[in-house]
Every structure is written in structure tokens, then in C-alpha cells.
Amino acid sequence: MSSGLARSRKPRLAQEQLCEWIYRPLAHVVVLALLPLRVPPPAVVLAATGAGIAGAIELARGHLIVAALLVQLKTVLDNADGQLARLSNKVTAFGRYLDSECDLLVNATLFAGLGWYTHQPIAALVGFAALTAVLSVNFNVERLARGGKTDASGSGVLARVYQVMYGWEDRAVERFVVPDRTAVVALAQLGMSGQLAAFGLCVGLGHPLYAVWFALVQLPIVAALVLRQRSLQEEIA
């Protein structure tokens, strides 16, 4: 099991520790069950999306514990789809685009459910925007540190949708951020698994609006890292 778990790890310069300790091992159990069945990874992406949307619906209905558990199920399945793709040698651009776009859809519905339940739609919208910004910087700092550039050459519907939804964010971060090891390691800890773990915890404890504050307090941390990189760049210049 440990060998397969290692081979299924996504190559990154820094790993999200909460994901490594909890969600990846749980997801690996799911992967071991799905591998003999030859389940395609995109099907797992859709299952994760369904769990996340179901969690949003339950949150809107006031079933907070059920919503929190469904969000954690979404996170386990979200980790399982990538592990399954890597272990079965079925990593594709289609799967990457589908995963990214479904993640955004789930996050939007979760905060919509939060806004409905709390009667605070503006706060929910602000929280969603903050979370999206944090995750975008997280993804792009890792990408830039690995020497990646914005890919605008993809074809197909999902690639075009990705460019509309994420392309401008990728280009903005690429323009203003010069990542170093400190930024990569720090921002890796603000990944999707940890974000949804915190969201689920806030919901499960009966305080969904705390999830908005959790997203907001991360903005100055991310800004400090970004500003630090710009300052370093100016000193070198």
C-alpha cells in the first residue's frame, strides 16, 4: 500500500501536510477499491462534485452535520481522482480541466448554501472571492516555482472554459509574483484539502460564517508573501 501511495503522489515542490496525513491515505483506500473495477478518473471527479453540491444543499437546509460530512467526503474523493489517474496511467488534460472547473463549481455552491442558511449572501460572496483568490495564488506560486507558464493553447470546451474562469488569474499572478521556497511551502498549506476541512469544521460546529472569516484572514498572509516577493525582485533589479 505504501508503494502505491507514494507512486500516486502528485509531484509538487511542497506538500499540504494535512492532506498528506489524513486525506491522501483515506483516498488511497478508495483508489485501491476502484482500480480493479477500472473506474475512469473523471467519474470520480463527478462523484466528488456530487458530494460537494449535496453538502451545499444540506447546508442550505440547515443539516449542518450532514453537510460537514459530505464536504469531507468530497475532499477524499477529490484526492482519489488524481491518485487513481496517476496509478492507472490515465492522467489527461481533460481530467485536469474538469477537476479545476468542478472544484470552482463546488466552492461556489458551498458558499451559496452558506449565504442561504445564514441569510448573509454578501458575506458568503466575499468569502467565496477570498477563498478563490487564495487557492489561485497557491496554485500559481507552485506552477511558477516549477518554471511553468500560462498555457493558452488548449483546445476543446473545457480548455476554453478554463481560460475564461482561471486564465486571467493565472496571468495576473504570473505578472506580479516571483515565488521562492518560503512562499511555496507556506502557501502549500493553504490548499484545497485544508480549506474544505476548515469549512466543514465551521459548519459542523454550527458557525458557518466562521468559514468566511477563515478565508478572509488568509488574505493578508498571502499578500505579505506576495509583497515580499515583489520587494525581493526590486532589490535584485
Secondary structure, 3 states (H helix, E strand, C coil): CHHHHHHCCCCCCCCCHHHHHHHHHHHHHHHHHHHHHCCCHHHHHHHHHHHHHHHHHHHHHCCHHHHHHHHHHHHHHHHHHHHHHHHCCCCCHHHHHHHHHHHHHHHHHHHHHHHHHHCCHHHHHHHHHHHHHHHHHHHHHHHHHCCCCCCCCCCCHHHHHHHHHHHHHHHHHHHHCCCCHHHHHHHHCCCHHHHHHHHHHHHHCCCCHHHHHHHHHHHHHHHHHHHHHHHHHHHHC
